[in-house]
Amino acid sequence: MVAPDERGIPRREFVKSAVAIGGASALSACLSRESVDVPRGPTDLSSLPQRQHAWNDVLETDEHGNPIVPRHRVLLLLNYRGDGAPTDADRQTMAEALQSLEHAYPRDNEGLLFTVSYSPAYFERFEESLPDSVDLPMPEALASFEDPELDTPDAVVHLASDYGKVVLAAEEALKGEKETLNGVDVAASLDGVFDFVDRRTGFIGDGLPAKHDDVAGVPEGEVPEDATLYMGFESGFLKNQASEDRVSIPKGPFADGTTQHVSNITLNLNQWYQQDDRYQRVSKMFCPYHAKNDIVEGTGENLHTSQMELCKPDEQAAREDAVVGHSQKMVDVREGDQAIILRRDFDSTDGDHAGLHFVSLQRGIGDFVTTREAMNGTDLAENSAVGQRNNNGILQYMNVERRGNYLVPPRRLRELPPANPETEGTNA
């Protein structure tokens, strides 16, 4: 139980709200509530991994070995201010700004984890094309029933920490609003190199969704008190997540990078909680077998994996049960009994509506498209009593508002990379 502060607001609830608001005043409030001292980061950065997305080795794990991801998140969408190809001076400024974050905080969940990624629109400024080893198309709608806006900022910075004061302070430093960060001088900021065009925030972790059910799209008092996500079930099971090796680009100038898809999804969970019973929710999230046999306890904290090997094939379930589960459909796109995308998504109250920022990493965007097509279950809907959205996993409770595709380059190329470093060169 989190102790309330002097005004009766639990600390975690307050910090989540402060992260959503952002700015210097929110940071000041967080500093007064989060009394923990965060150590400084290393002075020598040479040992940091080339993979920006290599977070798992520094994350804590649950009793089943599943990584526990950082609780507080900020996505910053940026546009490069320069015309044409970036200058070496801007690359150097960006390098100093990002290295200031790394000197200020340890690279773990109690410090700061972050990635910088770039859109296909960013790479259009170069004469050279991306190498064939990078699968990075422009974003598009991925189902007949969705009509998302397509995001094309030049870059996205993803900030993550267990402490709201860390992500807020890092954001303020990147914007040029802080001269020191955790006692470390900030050498440079991104202000002047980029325009900050959008800001998205959220959270993931035991109890946070239930504490923030006073927004549209989710009925108050229905989300389980210990749920990590609004839909009430655990999701980061080992077989449901690709390894960081699987999602890393294996060759070419961007080897050790990855691709990233970011969707902004609104959740509409009144039926999920107030009309569907637990049997139906378990059937739609996992599979009918799990519901019939009480496989899932509580939010699923008893599960080491999602145990999809117990479920019928999805086509058989669609015919015989008229329901096919979300996880059940994902089995068809596994390789070697593992998923092909690595999710780092989180819930949100942006716009005062329950939502999900779906962040996925994969070797190429094609892997995400394949996974999404399996989630759509179009063939199942056409050949059974399962509708295109009703009783077809969790589709009917989600609406995709925005989509964007990005390349997360290796750390050596994270500052305004050229489209093809082998031919254009870089000082990064």
Disulfide bonds with the S-S distance in Angstrom:
Cys287-Cys311 2.10
